[in-house]
Every structure is written in structure tokens, then in C-alpha cells.
Amino acid sequence: MKRFAAIFVMMLAAALLFGVASAAAATVPTIALLNDLPTSLAVGESYTVDIEITSDEPFVYAMAMHDSYYPGRGVFFRTSDRAHWTTSAVLHMTITGKNSTANLEAVTDWPETEDWPAGVAPLGIVVGVRYQGGEVFVQRYYFAVTVP
């Protein structure tokens, strides 16, 4: 009887393990930019980046946030955007030229190995999608903007 219980527990564990693995493979979302990332903005000019997220399974939460090497210098992002309990969403990130980037120094190894020339504001948009059960997928877009 103990042997039967041990075999049953092992079969149940294997079924759960393979069930989780196959469910995880099915929940990979598609994250895509619907328009180009800006490279230049005038002072006061705004540009909205549209990010589309699609999934075969509903996600609990999707969010787009900003990252910058020189926060608040040269450009600023208005806010983050998010969506809840859906299989598709379009998130929007608005960037506005604040003041000239001409005096910004060159940047090396940000975020990890990328180098940026002097006179630009290195920026990033980070998109995360979370599924029920805690599985999270992240896509990052790094770019630089010049404000004359």
C-alpha cells in the first residue's frame, strides 16, 4: 500500500510539473512597438510611444514604465501605463522635451553594455506582463533623444 501511495505521489508530482511547464510555454506574450521611438524632440514637443501586448491567455497585469540615465534632464515622461485582466492591450508612454541635451556628458555601460554619445538623453521603456501564478515577462527598449 505504501508503495502504491509513493508511486501515486510521484505520478501526481510529474503531472503537475509537466502541466505547469506546458502552461508556461503557452503564456508567452507578444510585446511590440506600434510606432518608432523618437530620436529628437524640441523643447515642449511631446511624442507618444504605443506598445501593443497580446496573449493567448489573460494576463493579470501589464505595465509600461520609463527609465532614464539623466532623470528629469533633457526630457521627461508623463507617467506609466497599465492594463488588467485581458488578453490584449495598447499601452502609451508620452515623452516631452524639457530642455537642451547639449551639455549632457557621454554615457558608458548603461544599462549594461551600451554606450551613448555626449549631447543625448539615454532613455528606456520597460514593459512587464504578469500572469496568474506569478510568471512575469519583461521587454526593454533603450534609445536616445536629442533636444536642441
N, C-alpha and C positions, 0 to 999 in steps of 0.2 A: 504494500500500500504506500509506504514511504517513497519507494522507487517511482511509482506512478505519479505521485504528487510532485516529485522533483522534476520528472520529465515534463509534466504539465506546466510547471512554473517556467522551465526553460523554453518551452514552445510559446508560451504566452509572452515572455520577455522578447523572444525573437520576432514574434508577430508585431509587437508594439514598436520595436526598434526599426524594423523594415517599414512599418506603416508610417512612422514619423519621418524616415528618410525619404520615402516616396512623396509624402505630403510636402516636405520642404522643397523638393525639386520642382513641384508643381506651382509653388507660390512665388517664383522669381518674377518681380515686376519689370515692366519696360518703362524706363525713365528717359525722356527725350526733350531736347530744346526745340521749341516751335519757331524760334527766330534766332538770329545771330546775337552773340554777345557784343556789347558796344566796345569800341576802341577809343573813341573820342567823344567828349561832351563839352558843350560851352557852359559857362557859369550860369546856373539857373535852369539849364536844359535837363529834362528828365527822359528816361528810357525805361521801358518795362520789358523784362525778360519773362517769357511764358514757358513753363515747364509742364509737359504732359506726363501723367503717370497712369499706366493701365496694368491691370492684373486679372488673371483668371479667377482668383479668389478675392473676396472682400478683405481689405486691409483695415486694421483698427485705426491707424493714424498715419498720415503722410504730412511732412513738413519741409518747407524750404527756408533756409536761414542764410545769412551772409557772413562772410569772413573777410578781413582786410588786414594788410600789413601795417598800414598807417590809418587806424580808425579815426574817422572824422576829418581827415585831411584830404583835400582834393575832391572827394565825392562822399556822399552818404546814401545809405539805403533807408527807405522809409520804414519798412517793417518786415516781418516774416509772414509767411502764408501757410495755411494748413487745411487739411480735409480729413473727415472722419467717416468710417464705416461705409466704404464704397469700393467699386472696382475700377473707377476711373475718375481722374480729376485734372484740372489745369490750375497750377499754382502760378502766382505772379510775384515778381521781385522788381521793385522800382528803384532805379539808381538816379541820383541827381548830382550834377556838377556843382560843387560848393565854392571852390577857389582854385587857383592855378596849381598845377602839379610840377611846375618848372623847377622848384627848389627841392623836390624830394630826391633823396640820395638813392643810388643803385641798391638793389637788394639781392643777396645771395642765399641760396639754400632755403627758400620759402616757397611752399610749405615744407618741402623736404629737400629736393634737389634742383628746383627750378631757380634760375637767375633772371632778374628783371633789370632793365637799364634805368639810369637816372631819368627823372622827369616824368615818371608814370606812377600811378597808384595801383599796386598789385591787389587784386580782389579775388574773392571766391564765392561761389554759391554752392551750398551743401544741401542735398536733398536726401531725406531719410524716410523709409517706409517700414512700418511695424505691423506685424501680423499677430493674430491671436496665438498665444503660446510663447510670445517673446522674440520670435525671429525678426531680425532687422536687416534691411538692405540700405546701403548708402552709395550715392553717386556724387562726385565732386566735379565742379567746373571752375578752373582757375583762368584768369585773364587779367589784362592790364588796361587801364583807361588813362588817357591824357586829357587834361583840362588846360587849354592855353591861357 
